Structures are given as C-alpha cells and as structure tokens.
Amino acid sequence: MKIVHIITRLIVGGAQENTLLSCEGQHRLGHDVTLLTGPPLGPEGSLLDRARSFGYRVEIIDAMKRSILPGQDIRTYRSLVQRLGSIQPDIVHTHSSKAGIIGRFAAHKARVPGIVHTIHGLSFTSSKHAMVNRFYRLLERKTAPLTHRIVCVATAMSRESLRYGIGRPEQYKTVFSGMEIEPFVSPRVPRPAMRQQLGLAPDDIAVATIARLFHLKGHDDLIALAPELCQANPGLKFVWIGDGILRKDFEERIARLNLSDRFIFTGLVAPERVPELIQACDILAHPSRREGLARAIPQGQLCGCPVVCYDIDGNAEGLIEGETGFAIRAFDVMHFGRAIQTLASDAAMRKRFGEKGRAFASDRFSAERMVAALESIYRDVLRESRPRVGER
C-alpha cells in the first residue's frame, strides 16, 4: 500500500511517538510510507531526526502550525491537496486535531480511496474556552463523514465522540497505542546505576511522573500532597521527568515547603532515556487532568511500577484496577495521595502489582500489535472503497 501519515508537529509526545512507530512498522512491512508534518515547534523537543533516519519519506509543510491561523491553515490545505494529488496514496492517516481536520478535507478533495483518523486525545474537550470546544466539535462533525475509519486509542473516546454526534458507531475502532516493549523491560542502564545517578539511596521510594511541566498536567496536586506524604515516608522522593515553562514556579513553591531535597527534576530527556529513568523508580504517578490514554501508564507498568492515575478519558483501560494500579475518581486529590501512600508502605504489593502490570502492558501495548491492527483496518477500508478507485 501507498500510505501517507499527516501530523501537526513532531515534538516529543505520545501522539507523535505513536505515529512514528506506525510509520516505522509499515515501512518494515514493505509499504510505501510518507509522513507529512509541520515544523517541530515547542519546548518539548523534536522527533524529526528520528523520523528522517528510518528510511521512509518525511516532508515539512511549513504553514502547518498547532494554533488556529486561518491564512496559514488555507495554505496548509492547498499544500496538502497538491502533495496528495502528486503522491496518489491508497490511505491517508491523520493524527492530532489540526492535521486531522485539514488533512481529511485535503484527502477528500484529492480523492484518496481510504481516509483514516486517529483520536489520540479529544480536541473538543481540551480547551478551557467553551467556544473553542464548540468550534472543534463542529469541525469534527463535518470531517467525520469524510472518514472511513476513526481509530481511538481507548474505547472511552469512541463513546464520548458519539455522545456529541460525531460519526457513526461502525466507523470507530479501538487500537491501543503501541510502544517498543524491550527498552522498558530491559533498559540499557541497570536500576542500581540509574538510582545512583539520580541520587537515590537504596531504601528510598521514588515516585516517577512523566509529563511536561505545564498546566493541567497535575504537578500542582503532587505538590499539595507532598508535605503529608513526605512526613509519613522519610525516604519518599519525587522524580519529575520532563521540562516546561512552569519549572521555576514549581521549584520555588517546593522550596517554600522546605522539600527541595525530596524532588528530583531531570529536565528534558531524550525519549530513549525514559525507560532507564522509570525503572529506577518504584511507583508511577500520573495526575494529568487531560488525556487520551496516557502512554506513561503502560510505560510505568512495563518497567514494573504500579501506577496511580485519575480515571479520565481512557486511562482506566490502561491498567487493571486494584491489580496493577489505581485509577482514582477524577481530581480526587485526597484519594490520589492515599493510593500513593498505600503503595509506598507495602513493598510486597508494589512487587505483585509490578509483575502483573508488566505482563498486562506487554500484551496490550506492543507496537507490533498496533501496526497489525492498523494493517487490518486499512485493508478493510480499501476493500469497501474499491468502486471509488477507478474514479480517481
């Protein structure tokens, strides 16, 4: 098959890693793969070099930006129509809200036989502004009829989309976001060596969090919980993996609590270092307030860490409740802290949860399983749309 993936930007993030693993897996299978993306702008870091190193085509659409910019969005649409007309793909697979909307309109205009879109996170519930959410819901309802399949990384997002009148039930397929399993199961740097690099003592209990230091990622909840948790657990440490605009503010607030020695900031790290850092920890806490299905949840389990997260969007589908972790009622900070305390005080529970979590995540979230599921979806779409191929 000739496949084109379209994503707004190749920053370090879950949707982007999912897209690259799809491109890489399909390239390995012998498909003709092209990735069209906007510039990788943002403080999160870039995955562009990785994309360009794998052997499939990667092209930058300079006008494609994350923000709503009508003039540039029209130029992006025209560029995509022209490029798709030249490539003549069998499948266009769009990712993220901006690229998903413009890319599907362009693919329809270019008469592409198969149009697939992945919802990594719901665009129409992500803004604090109701008008913006209504605008995105309108656009999603307009683009859904142009789409042959809508892939969700969790079934919860299918239900929510249908609740808002977006698409038809038969269009939706759940494909859990894949990842490379081996780096998490067998990290390059052994746990004792990485703990030493982080300054963790052998008896310390390290709670990892993987997220940008940004709004709605839940770091505020952990800061609020830290005094009580640290008092109850003298060896408790928080390891925050990631960087962002709120780092200085967080550091100042932690210092005012006299807890600077309990928090370790790794800063921005290369994606390949994330498994080494997680496996040096004992618990993974993911208090984010906006997700599709957070990749941090299976990543923590692959490293043998029990997980505590909020039960939002598809997060509960990423663990086995009470057996590999806890999905806490949305934004119930007190119970989130109790779950961390339960795990911090029970080494046998952490070990039991960790072993079961690794087996669960290895089965559900492998990149190979994701690529195989997408392959099946593409072939179904092309079988259904064969009459349209001769009209191109």
C-alpha positions as CSV (number, residue, x, y, z in Angstrom):
1,M,0.0,0.0,0.0
2,K,1.0,3.6,-0.5
3,I,0.3,5.3,2.9
4,V,0.6,8.9,3.9
5,H,0.5,9.9,7.6
6,I,-0.2,13.6,8.5
7,I,0.5,15.1,11.9
8,T,0.7,18.7,13.0
9,R,4.2,18.7,14.5
10,L,6.8,16.1,15.6
11,I,7.5,17.2,19.1
12,V,8.3,14.7,21.8
13,G,4.9,13.4,22.8
14,G,2.6,10.4,22.8
15,A,0.7,11.1,19.6
16,Q,4.0,11.7,17.8
17,E,5.7,8.5,19.1
18,N,2.6,6.5,18.1
19,T,2.7,8.0,14.6
20,L,6.4,7.3,14.2
21,L,6.0,3.7,15.3
22,S,3.2,3.3,12.8
23,C,5.4,4.7,10.0
24,E,8.3,2.5,11.0
25,G,6.3,-0.7,11.3
26,Q,4.6,-0.1,8.0
27,H,7.9,0.7,6.3
28,R,9.3,-2.6,7.6
29,L,6.4,-4.4,6.1
30,G,7.3,-3.0,2.7
31,H,4.7,-0.3,2.3
32,D,5.4,3.0,0.6
33,V,5.2,5.4,3.6
34,T,5.3,9.2,3.6
35,L,5.0,11.4,6.7
36,L,3.8,15.0,6.2
37,T,4.2,17.3,9.2
38,G,4.5,20.9,10.3
39,P,7.7,22.3,11.9
40,P,8.5,20.7,15.3
41,L,8.0,23.9,17.2
42,G,7.8,23.9,21.0
43,P,9.9,23.4,24.2
44,E,9.1,19.7,24.3
45,G,11.9,18.6,22.0
46,S,11.8,17.3,18.4
47,L,11.4,13.8,16.9
48,L,12.2,15.0,13.4
49,D,15.7,13.5,13.3
50,R,14.4,10.1,14.4
51,A,11.7,10.2,11.6
52,R,14.3,11.2,9.0
53,S,16.7,8.4,10.0
54,F,14.3,5.5,9.3
55,G,14.1,5.3,5.5
56,Y,10.6,6.5,4.7
57,R,9.9,9.9,3.2
58,V,9.4,12.8,5.7
59,E,8.3,16.2,4.3
60,I,7.7,19.5,6.2
61,I,4.6,21.6,5.5
62,D,5.9,25.0,6.7
63,A,2.5,26.6,7.1
64,M,1.1,23.9,9.3
65,K,1.0,25.1,12.9
66,R,-0.8,24.0,16.0
67,S,-2.6,27.3,16.6
68,I,-5.7,28.3,14.6
69,L,-4.3,30.6,11.9
70,P,-6.8,31.0,9.1
71,G,-4.4,32.3,6.5
72,Q,-1.8,29.6,7.1
73,D,-4.4,26.9,7.5
74,I,-5.7,27.7,4.0
75,R,-2.1,27.5,2.7
76,T,-1.7,24.2,4.5
77,Y,-4.9,22.8,2.9
78,R,-3.7,23.8,-0.6
79,S,-0.3,22.3,0.0
80,L,-1.7,19.0,1.2
81,V,-4.2,18.8,-1.7
82,Q,-1.3,19.3,-4.2
83,R,1.0,16.9,-2.4
84,L,-1.6,14.2,-2.1
85,G,-2.6,14.6,-5.7
86,S,1.1,14.0,-6.6
87,I,1.7,11.0,-4.3
88,Q,-1.7,9.3,-5.1
89,P,-1.8,7.4,-1.8
90,D,-4.2,4.5,-1.1
91,I,-4.5,5.5,2.5
92,V,-4.2,8.9,4.3
93,H,-4.0,8.5,8.0
94,T,-4.3,11.8,10.0
95,H,-3.3,12.4,13.6
96,S,-4.0,15.3,16.1
97,S,-6.8,17.8,15.8
98,K,-5.4,20.4,13.4
99,A,-3.8,17.9,11.0
100,G,-6.8,15.7,11.4
101,I,-9.3,18.3,10.2
102,I,-7.3,19.9,7.5
103,G,-5.7,16.6,6.4
104,R,-9.1,14.9,6.0
105,F,-10.6,17.8,4.0
106,A,-7.5,17.7,1.7
107,A,-7.6,13.9,1.3
108,H,-11.2,14.0,0.3
109,K,-10.5,16.8,-2.2
110,A,-7.6,14.7,-3.6
111,R,-10.0,11.7,-3.9
112,V,-7.9,9.4,-1.7
113,P,-9.6,5.9,-1.6
114,G,-9.1,5.4,2.2
115,I,-9.1,8.1,4.9
116,V,-8.4,7.1,8.5
117,H,-8.1,9.4,11.5
118,T,-6.7,8.6,15.0
119,I,-8.0,10.4,18.0
120,H,-5.1,10.5,20.5
121,G,-7.0,12.9,22.8
122,L,-10.3,14.6,22.4
123,S,-9.8,18.1,20.8
124,F,-13.3,19.2,21.6
125,T,-12.9,18.9,25.4
126,S,-9.3,20.1,25.8
127,S,-9.7,23.9,25.8
128,K,-10.7,25.9,28.8
129,H,-12.9,28.0,26.4
130,A,-16.3,26.6,25.7
131,M,-16.5,28.4,22.3
132,V,-13.3,26.8,21.1
133,N,-14.6,23.4,22.2
134,R,-17.9,24.0,20.3
135,F,-15.8,25.0,17.2
136,Y,-13.8,21.8,17.3
137,R,-17.0,19.7,17.8
138,L,-18.5,21.4,14.7
139,L,-15.4,20.6,12.6
140,E,-15.2,17.0,13.9
141,R,-18.9,16.5,12.8
142,K,-18.0,18.0,9.4
143,T,-15.0,15.8,8.8
144,A,-16.4,12.5,10.2
145,P,-18.5,11.7,7.1
146,L,-15.3,12.1,5.0
147,T,-13.5,9.5,7.2
148,H,-13.7,5.7,6.5
149,R,-12.4,4.7,10.0
150,I,-11.9,6.7,13.2
151,V,-9.3,5.0,15.4
152,C,-9.3,5.7,19.1
153,V,-6.5,4.8,21.5
154,A,-9.2,4.0,24.1
155,T,-12.8,2.9,23.8
156,A,-13.9,5.7,26.2
157,M,-13.1,8.3,23.4
158,S,-15.4,6.5,20.9
159,R,-18.2,6.7,23.4
160,E,-17.6,10.4,24.1
161,S,-17.3,11.3,20.4
162,L,-20.6,9.5,19.6
163,R,-22.2,11.3,22.5
164,Y,-21.5,14.5,20.7
165,G,-22.9,13.3,17.4
166,I,-19.5,12.8,15.8
167,G,-19.6,9.9,13.2
168,R,-21.4,6.6,13.3
169,P,-20.7,3.6,15.7
170,E,-19.5,1.4,12.8
171,Q,-16.7,3.9,11.9
172,Y,-15.0,3.5,15.2
173,K,-12.2,1.1,16.0
174,T,-10.1,0.9,19.2
175,V,-6.4,0.4,18.7
176,F,-4.3,0.8,21.8
177,S,-1.3,3.0,21.3
178,G,1.8,0.8,20.7
179,M,5.3,1.2,22.0
180,E,8.6,-0.6,21.8
181,I,8.5,-3.1,24.7
182,E,12.1,-4.2,25.0
183,P,13.7,-0.9,26.1
184,F,11.3,-0.8,29.1
185,V,11.6,-4.4,30.0
186,S,15.4,-4.4,29.7
187,P,16.8,-0.8,30.0
188,R,20.3,-0.2,28.9
189,V,21.4,1.3,32.3
190,P,20.7,-1.0,35.2
191,R,18.4,0.1,38.0
192,P,21.2,0.5,40.7
193,A,23.4,2.6,38.4
194,M,20.5,4.9,37.4
195,R,19.3,5.3,41.0
196,Q,22.9,6.3,41.9
197,Q,22.9,8.9,39.1
198,L,19.7,10.3,40.4
199,G,21.0,10.5,43.9
200,L,18.5,7.9,45.3
201,A,19.5,5.9,48.3
202,P,18.9,2.1,48.3
203,D,15.9,2.4,50.7
204,D,14.3,5.5,49.0
205,I,10.9,5.1,47.5
206,A,10.8,7.0,44.2
207,V,7.6,8.2,42.6
208,A,8.1,9.0,39.0
209,T,6.0,11.4,36.9
210,I,6.5,11.8,33.1
211,A,4.9,15.0,31.8
212,R,5.7,18.5,30.6
213,L,6.0,21.0,33.5
214,F,2.9,22.7,32.2
215,H,-0.7,23.5,33.1
216,L,-3.2,20.7,33.6
217,K,-0.5,18.0,34.0
218,G,-1.3,17.6,37.7
219,H,2.0,18.6,39.2
220,D,0.1,21.0,41.5
221,D,-1.7,18.0,43.1
222,L,1.6,16.3,43.9
223,I,3.0,19.5,45.4
224,A,-0.2,19.7,47.6
225,L,0.2,16.1,48.7
226,A,4.0,16.2,49.2
227,P,4.1,17.5,52.8
228,E,1.9,14.8,54.3
229,L,3.4,12.0,52.1
230,C,7.0,13.0,52.9
231,Q,6.2,13.2,56.6
232,A,4.8,9.7,56.6
233,N,7.6,8.3,54.4
234,P,11.1,9.6,55.3
235,G,12.6,8.1,52.2
236,L,10.0,9.2,49.7
237,K,11.3,11.1,46.6
238,F,9.5,12.5,43.6
239,V,11.3,12.2,40.2
240,W,9.8,14.5,37.6
241,I,10.8,13.5,34.1
242,G,10.3,16.4,31.7
243,D,10.6,20.2,31.5
244,G,8.5,23.2,30.7
245,I,7.5,26.8,31.4
246,L,6.3,26.1,34.9
247,R,9.6,24.6,36.2
248,K,10.8,27.7,38.0
249,D,7.4,28.3,39.7
250,F,7.3,24.6,40.8
251,E,10.8,24.8,42.2
252,E,10.1,28.0,44.2
253,R,6.9,26.5,45.7
254,I,8.7,23.3,46.7
255,A,11.5,25.4,48.3
256,R,8.9,27.3,50.3
257,L,7.7,23.9,51.7
258,N,11.3,23.0,52.6
259,L,11.0,19.9,50.4
260,S,13.6,20.7,47.7
261,D,15.6,17.6,48.8
262,R,12.6,15.4,48.1
263,F,12.1,16.4,44.4
264,I,14.4,15.5,41.5
265,F,14.0,17.4,38.2
266,T,15.5,15.5,35.3
267,G,14.8,18.3,32.8
268,L,14.1,17.4,29.1
269,V,15.5,14.0,28.3
270,A,15.8,12.0,25.1
271,P,12.9,9.5,24.6
272,E,15.4,6.6,24.8
273,R,16.3,7.6,28.3
274,V,12.8,7.5,29.7
275,P,12.8,3.7,30.3
276,E,16.0,3.9,32.3
277,L,14.6,6.6,34.5
278,I,11.2,4.9,35.1
279,Q,12.8,1.6,36.0
280,A,14.9,3.4,38.7
281,C,11.6,4.3,40.4
282,D,9.1,2.4,42.5
283,I,5.7,4.0,41.7
284,L,4.5,5.9,38.7
285,A,2.1,8.8,39.5
286,H,0.2,10.4,36.5
287,P,-2.2,13.1,37.8
288,S,-2.8,14.7,34.4
289,R,-6.2,16.3,34.0
290,R,-6.4,15.8,30.2
291,E,-5.5,12.6,28.4
292,G,-6.5,10.1,25.7
293,L,-4.9,7.1,27.3
294,A,-1.6,8.3,28.8
295,R,1.4,6.4,27.4
296,A,3.0,6.9,30.8
297,I,0.6,4.4,32.3
298,P,1.7,1.3,30.3
299,Q,5.3,2.6,30.3
300,G,5.3,2.5,34.1
301,Q,3.9,-1.0,34.2
302,L,6.4,-2.2,31.6
303,C,9.1,-1.1,34.0
304,G,7.5,-3.0,36.9
305,C,6.0,0.1,38.6
306,P,2.4,0.2,39.9
307,V,0.5,3.2,38.6
308,V,-1.7,5.8,40.2
309,C,-3.7,8.0,37.8
310,Y,-7.0,9.8,37.5
311,D,-9.9,7.9,35.9
312,I,-10.4,10.3,33.0
313,D,-10.9,9.5,29.3
314,G,-9.3,6.2,28.6
315,N,-6.8,5.9,31.5
316,A,-8.7,3.1,33.2
317,E,-8.3,1.0,30.1
318,G,-4.5,1.2,30.6
319,L,-4.3,-0.8,33.8
320,I,-6.1,-3.5,35.9
321,E,-7.8,-1.7,38.8
322,G,-6.5,-2.9,42.1
323,E,-4.1,-5.4,40.5
324,T,-1.6,-3.3,38.5
325,G,-2.5,0.2,39.8
326,F,-5.3,2.5,40.8
327,A,-7.5,4.8,38.6
328,I,-8.7,7.4,41.1
329,R,-12.0,9.3,40.7
330,A,-11.3,12.4,38.6
331,F,-9.4,15.0,40.5
332,D,-9.9,13.5,44.0
333,V,-6.6,14.7,45.3
334,M,-7.0,13.2,48.8
335,H,-7.6,9.6,47.4
336,F,-4.8,10.0,44.9
337,G,-2.5,10.7,47.8
338,R,-3.9,7.7,49.8
339,A,-3.2,5.4,46.8
340,I,0.4,6.6,46.7
341,Q,0.7,6.1,50.4
342,T,-0.8,2.5,50.2
343,L,1.8,1.5,47.6
344,A,4.7,3.4,49.3
345,S,4.1,1.5,52.6
346,D,3.8,-2.0,51.1
347,A,6.8,-3.4,49.2
348,A,5.1,-6.7,48.6
349,M,2.1,-5.0,46.9
350,R,4.4,-3.0,44.7
351,K,6.2,-6.2,43.6
352,R,2.9,-8.0,43.0
353,F,1.4,-5.1,41.0
354,G,4.6,-4.6,39.1
355,E,4.9,-8.2,37.9
356,K,1.3,-8.4,36.8
357,G,1.4,-4.9,35.2
358,R,4.5,-5.8,33.1
359,A,2.7,-8.9,31.6
360,F,-0.5,-6.9,31.0
361,A,1.2,-3.9,29.3
362,S,3.5,-6.2,27.2
363,D,0.4,-7.8,25.7
364,R,-1.9,-4.9,25.2
365,F,0.5,-2.1,24.1
366,S,3.1,-3.6,21.8
367,A,4.0,-1.7,18.6
368,E,3.7,-4.9,16.6
369,R,0.1,-5.4,17.8
370,M,-0.8,-1.8,16.9
371,V,0.7,-2.0,13.4
372,A,-1.1,-5.3,12.7
373,A,-4.4,-3.8,13.8
374,L,-3.9,-0.7,11.5
375,E,-3.0,-3.0,8.6
376,S,-6.3,-4.8,9.0
377,I,-8.2,-1.6,9.2
378,Y,-6.5,-0.2,6.0
379,R,-7.3,-3.4,4.1
380,D,-10.9,-3.4,5.2
381,V,-11.2,0.3,4.1
382,L,-9.8,-0.4,0.7
383,R,-12.0,-3.4,0.1
384,E,-15.0,-1.3,0.9
385,S,-13.9,1.7,-1.3
386,R,-12.8,-0.3,-4.4
387,P,-15.5,1.2,-6.6
388,R,-14.1,4.7,-5.9
389,V,-10.6,3.7,-7.0
390,G,-11.5,3.8,-10.7
391,E,-13.0,7.2,-10.4
392,R,-9.7,8.9,-9.3
